[in-house]
Amino acid sequence: MGRRRRRRSTAPGRQLQGESDLSLPRGDPALAQPGSRDALAPRRSPAPLADADGGRPRAPPGRGAEIDSLAASGVSVRLARVQALDGVRLALEGGGVALLAGPNGAGKTTLMKVILGLVRPDSGSFEVDGAPVSIDKAWKRRIGYLPEAVTFSDNLSGLQLLRFFARARGVDSKRVDAVLGEVGLGRVRRRAVRSYSRGMRQRLGLGLGVAILAKPELLVLDEPTAGLDQEGLTLLWRVLAEWKEAGRLVLMSTHDLALSERRVDTIHVLREGRVLVKGSAGELRRKAGSTHRVWLDLVDSEAEARRLHDAIRNWGKGSMSLDRGQLRVEVSADELLELMRIQGDFPKAVCGLRVEEPTLDMVYEELLGGEQR
């Protein structure tokens, strides 16, 4: 009799391949079942991106090197009959949080998937710290990813999931209990994930793969605020602050612009697969020509108030209205400082002042011409 072939074991501790090299899988049924054979099956990684001159790209720096910059140039992706990305250019700097905004179908998630190596572009190039980068397994291990919809094996507990991923990522299992405590899930760590709320699942995902367990160099967060409760939001903002302090890269997308405005440094507004405009929140306000509303509470002295009113009217910029001792002026961001200078020439005319700048949501609507998200 011939020798019986020894059956290979598919122990959960084996390093995941392909897409699962990311810190957190996105909704893939196989990846959601860590113990299944499909979850451990080798997968072919997308081919590396060529550099702008068509040469062979070089491998990224070693694991120990921090990423100071990430640049994308001319990235195009066509999915079926839809041009998902059309010559996108993107530049990210370490120590900053970059936000992707735009209506549904603008290309935000597709761009993230290209960076993650989950979608192969038709054209374009990527550079890390000025050198062409190959989207391969080594690159994926440097990325932490939180998808919009986090999918886990419902039969496992939060503790079991973190222990599995800790082994797969080579992280000391002793950190698991500490991580669960940090994301506020210590008391429910032995409960099956199917009993977790959406916000609890998001917190589990944030702690598991993105920020606390693996400590990647680049964070990619797709709608991270969706479904989060206040405790989860506090955790998210703390993570972003720590990453900025450490000089790491963060790329995120969200529809909660007002909620995220104070936490991001640059905003890229996408429409129909292209970057329509980019800049800080203040720069976008200026580019959109958004108006600031200024309320001036006038003193009882009618003569002094009248002189201020006439000075602003003779200035001839913005729009002005007077009602019950309150002067309201609408001006652009560039005109606001000049208005303050004029008001300063009449210190006895005003007893109160309030400035209302346009919200980021208002700026967004103006830039897109009222197009819905």
C-alpha positions in Angstrom: 0.0 0.0 0.0 1.2 3.5 -0.8 1.7 6.1 1.8 -1.4 8.1 2.7 -1.1 11.8 1.9 -1.0 13.9 4.9 -3.9 16.4 5.0 -2.7 20.0 5.5 -4.1 21.8 8.4 -5.8 25.1 8.1 -5.1 26.4 11.6 -6.5 29.9 12.3 -3.0 31.2 13.2 -1.7 30.9 9.6 -0.9 34.3 8.0 -3.7 35.4 5.7 -3.0 36.0 2.1 -4.0 38.6 -0.6 -6.8 40.9 0.5 -6.7 39.6 4.0 -3.2 41.1 4.5 -5.0 44.3 5.2 -5.6 45.0 8.8 -9.3 44.5 8.4 -11.2 42.6 5.7 -14.2 44.2 4.0 -17.3 42.2 3.9 -15.8 39.2 2.1 -17.8 36.1 3.2 -14.6 34.0 3.1 -12.6 36.5 5.2 -15.5 36.8 7.6 -15.1 33.2 8.5 -11.5 32.9 9.8 -11.7 29.1 10.3 -12.8 28.4 6.7 -10.5 27.0 4.0 -11.4 29.8 1.7 -10.2 32.3 4.2 -6.7 30.9 4.1 -6.5 30.1 0.4 -3.7 32.0 -1.4 -4.9 34.8 -3.7 -3.2 36.5 -6.5 -2.3 40.1 -5.6 -3.0 42.8 -8.2 0.0 43.6 -10.5 2.1 46.5 -9.3 1.5 50.0 -10.7 4.1 51.2 -13.2 5.7 54.5 -12.7 5.0 57.5 -14.9 7.7 56.6 -17.3 6.6 53.0 -17.6 9.6 51.7 -15.7 9.5 48.9 -13.2 8.4 50.2 -9.8 10.6 49.8 -6.8 9.5 48.2 -3.6 8.4 50.5 -0.8 10.7 51.2 2.2 10.9 48.6 4.9 8.3 48.1 7.6 10.3 50.2 10.0 10.1 53.3 7.9 7.3 55.8 8.4 5.5 57.1 5.4 6.1 60.9 5.0 4.1 61.3 1.8 1.8 59.5 -0.6 1.1 60.8 -4.1 -1.2 59.4 -6.8 -1.0 60.7 -10.4 -3.3 60.1 -13.4 -5.2 57.2 -11.7 -8.1 56.0 -13.9 -10.4 53.1 -13.3 -13.3 51.9 -15.6 -15.8 49.5 -14.0 -18.1 48.0 -16.6 -19.4 51.0 -18.5 -18.7 53.5 -15.7 -15.6 55.6 -15.5 -15.2 55.3 -11.8 -11.9 57.4 -11.7 -10.7 59.7 -14.4 -7.1 60.9 -14.0 -7.2 61.5 -10.3 -4.3 63.3 -8.7 -3.8 63.1 -4.9 -1.1 64.2 -2.5 -1.0 63.2 1.2 1.4 64.4 3.8 2.4 62.8 7.1 0.9 64.3 10.2 -2.3 65.3 8.5 -5.8 63.9 8.0 -7.1 64.0 4.4 -10.8 63.8 3.7 -12.5 62.5 0.6 -15.9 64.1 0.0 -18.4 63.9 -2.8 -21.8 62.6 -3.8 -22.5 58.9 -4.0 -20.7 57.4 -7.0 -18.0 60.1 -7.1 -15.2 57.6 -6.8 -14.2 57.9 -3.1 -14.4 54.2 -2.2 -12.9 53.1 -5.6 -9.9 55.4 -5.0 -9.4 53.9 -1.5 -9.6 50.4 -3.0 -6.9 51.2 -5.5 -4.6 52.4 -2.7 -5.4 49.2 -0.8 -4.7 47.0 -3.7 -8.2 45.7 -4.0 -8.9 47.3 -7.4 -6.3 47.4 -10.2 -6.3 50.8 -12.1 -6.3 51.0 -15.8 -3.6 53.7 -15.7 -1.8 55.9 -13.2 1.1 55.8 -10.8 1.7 55.9 -7.0 4.8 57.2 -5.1 5.6 56.9 -1.5 8.2 59.4 -0.2 9.0 60.2 -3.8 9.7 56.6 -4.9 7.3 54.5 -7.1 5.5 51.9 -4.9 4.4 48.4 -5.8 0.9 47.5 -4.5 1.9 44.1 -3.1 1.8 42.2 0.2 4.5 44.2 1.8 2.6 47.4 1.0 -0.7 46.0 2.3 0.9 45.2 5.7 1.7 48.9 6.2 -2.0 49.8 5.9 -4.8 49.8 8.4 -8.3 49.7 6.9 -11.8 50.3 8.3 -14.5 49.6 5.7 -17.9 51.3 5.9 -19.6 48.0 6.6 -17.7 45.8 9.0 -18.4 42.1 8.6 -17.3 39.5 11.1 -18.1 35.9 11.8 -21.2 36.1 13.9 -20.5 32.9 15.8 -17.2 34.2 17.3 -16.9 36.5 20.3 -15.1 39.8 20.2 -12.3 38.2 22.3 -12.0 35.2 19.9 -11.8 37.6 16.9 -9.1 39.7 18.3 -7.1 36.7 19.4 -7.3 35.3 15.8 -6.2 38.5 14.2 -3.5 39.1 16.8 -2.0 35.7 15.8 -2.4 36.4 12.1 -0.6 39.8 12.5 2.1 38.6 14.8 0.8 40.7 17.7 1.3 39.6 21.3 -2.0 38.1 22.4 -1.6 39.8 25.8 -2.7 43.0 24.1 -6.1 41.7 23.2 -7.8 42.3 26.6 -6.2 45.8 26.8 -7.5 46.6 23.3 -11.0 45.5 24.1 -10.9 47.7 27.2 -9.7 50.7 25.1 -12.6 50.4 22.7 -15.1 50.0 25.5 -16.0 46.4 24.8 -14.2 44.7 27.8 -17.5 43.8 29.5 -18.9 42.2 26.4 -15.8 40.6 25.1 -17.2 37.0 25.5 -20.5 37.8 23.8 -21.0 36.6 20.2 -20.4 39.4 17.7 -23.9 38.8 16.3 -25.3 40.4 19.5 -23.2 43.6 18.9 -24.8 46.8 17.7 -23.5 48.5 14.6 -21.6 51.0 16.7 -20.0 48.2 18.7 -19.0 46.4 15.6 -17.4 49.6 14.3 -15.5 50.1 17.5 -14.4 46.5 17.4 -13.1 47.0 13.8 -11.4 50.3 14.7 -9.5 48.7 17.6 -8.9 45.4 15.8 -7.2 46.4 12.6 -6.9 50.0 12.2 -5.4 51.8 15.1 -4.8 50.0 18.3 -3.9 46.3 17.6 -1.6 46.6 14.5 -0.3 50.2 14.5 -0.1 50.6 10.7 1.7 53.5 8.9 -1.3 54.5 6.8 -4.9 54.6 8.0 -7.7 54.3 5.4 -11.1 54.9 6.9 -14.2 54.6 4.8 -17.2 56.3 6.5 -15.7 55.7 10.0 -18.4 57.8 11.7 -21.3 55.8 10.3 -23.2 54.1 13.2 -20.8 55.2 15.9 -22.2 56.2 19.2 -20.7 59.0 21.2 -18.2 56.7 22.9 -17.1 55.4 19.5 -16.8 59.0 18.1 -14.6 59.9 21.1 -12.4 56.9 20.4 -12.2 57.8 16.7 -11.1 61.4 17.3 -8.6 60.3 19.9 -7.1 57.8 17.4 -6.9 60.6 14.7 -5.2 63.0 17.1 -2.6 60.3 18.1 -1.9 59.5 14.5 -1.4 63.2 13.6 0.9 63.7 16.6 2.9 60.7 15.4 3.2 62.2 11.9 1.4 59.3 10.2 -0.9 59.4 7.2 -4.7 59.3 7.5 -7.1 59.1 4.6 -10.8 59.0 5.3 -14.2 59.6 3.7 -17.4 60.7 5.4 -20.7 62.4 4.8 -20.6 64.0 8.2 -18.6 67.0 7.1 -19.7 69.3 9.9 -18.7 66.6 12.4 -15.3 66.1 10.8 -14.3 69.6 9.9 -12.2 70.4 12.9 -10.4 67.0 12.7 -9.2 67.1 9.1 -6.4 69.2 7.4 -7.2 68.9 3.7 -10.4 68.1 1.9 -10.6 66.6 -1.6 -14.0 67.0 -3.2 -14.7 64.4 -5.9 -17.3 64.4 -8.6 -17.7 61.9 -11.5 -14.3 60.3 -10.8 -12.3 63.6 -10.7 -11.0 65.8 -8.0 -13.1 68.9 -8.4 -11.4 71.0 -5.7 -9.0 70.5 -2.8 -7.7 72.5 0.1 -8.3 73.3 3.8 -11.8 74.2 5.0 -10.9 77.9 4.9 -9.5 77.6 1.3 -12.7 75.8 0.2 -14.8 78.6 1.6 -12.8 81.2 -0.4 -13.0 79.1 -3.6 -16.7 78.6 -3.2 -17.2 82.4 -2.6 -19.2 81.6 0.5 -20.6 84.5 2.4 -20.0 85.3 6.1 -22.9 86.9 8.0 -22.0 89.6 10.5 -24.4 91.0 13.0 -23.5 94.4 14.6 -25.6 95.4 17.6 -25.7 99.2 17.4 -25.7 101.6 20.5 -28.5 103.9 21.2 -26.6 106.9 19.8 -28.3 107.2 16.5 -25.7 109.6 15.1 -22.8 107.3 15.7 -24.7 104.3 14.4 -25.7 106.2 11.3 -22.1 107.1 10.5 -21.1 103.4 10.7 -24.0 102.5 8.5 -23.1 105.1 5.9 -19.4 104.0 5.9 -20.3 100.4 5.2 -22.8 101.5 2.5 -20.1 103.7 0.8 -17.7 100.8 1.0 -20.0 99.2 -1.5 -19.3 95.5 -0.9 -21.5 92.7 0.3 -25.1 93.2 1.2 -26.5 95.1 4.2 -29.8 95.4 6.1 -30.8 97.3 9.3 -33.5 96.0 11.6 -34.3 97.1 15.2 -30.9 98.4 16.0 -29.1 95.5 14.5 -27.0 95.8 11.3 -26.6 92.6 9.3 -23.8 92.5 6.6 -23.1 89.6 4.3 -19.5 89.5 2.9 -17.1 87.0 1.4 -14.1 85.6 3.4 -11.7 88.1 1.7 -14.0 91.0 2.6 -14.5 90.1 6.2 -11.2 91.6 7.5 -11.9 94.8 5.6 -15.3 95.0 7.2 -13.8 94.5 10.6 -11.4 97.4 9.9 -14.3 99.7 9.0 -16.2 98.7 12.2 -13.0 99.4 14.2 -13.1 103.0 13.1 -16.4 103.5 15.0 -15.8 101.8 18.3 -18.6 103.7 20.0 -21.2 102.6 17.5 -21.3 98.9 18.3 -22.1 97.2 21.6 -22.1 93.6 20.3 -20.7 91.7 17.3 -21.3 88.2 16.0 -19.8 86.5 13.0 -21.3 83.4 11.4 -19.1 81.6 8.9 -20.7 79.2 6.4 -20.7 75.6 7.5 -18.7 73.0 5.5 -22.0 71.5 4.5 -23.0 74.9 2.9 -19.6 75.2 1.2 -19.9 71.6 -0.1 -23.4 72.3 -1.6 -22.1 75.5 -3.3 -19.1 73.8 -4.8 -21.3 71.0 -6.2 -24.1 73.3 -7.3 -26.6 71.7 -4.9 -25.8 68.2 -5.9 -26.8 65.7 -3.3 -24.4 63.4 -1.5 
